[in-house]
């Protein structure tokens, strides 16, 4: 099972941590795990390249531990309102997408929110 904990502060999503293999398929052939990986990389690349946000991330492929933090979504770290809303919106969109996946794949995904 993959556990995904979203980081939120004052109603603003600004990061997440994913741990564990989903177990939906064989390692290397797990389409659910591949979908999570693809979405995660899309978020990292969009934040860094398209929005020019500072993103802290670590990816440990052996333990399947991924952490993504974008403080640019928070007003205390980013003065540019458009950049803040773009970063926070992307994070919230990912939260919504993961929750939709969880409805169908509830045996393989666990989602939580941590206020930080």
Secondary structure, DSSP 8 states (H G I E B T S, - for coil): -EEEEEEEETTEEEEEEEES---SS-TT--HHHHHHHHHHHHHHHIIIIIS----EEEEETTTTEEEEE-GGGSTTT---HHHHHHHHHHHHHHHHHHHHHHHH-TTTEEEEEEE-
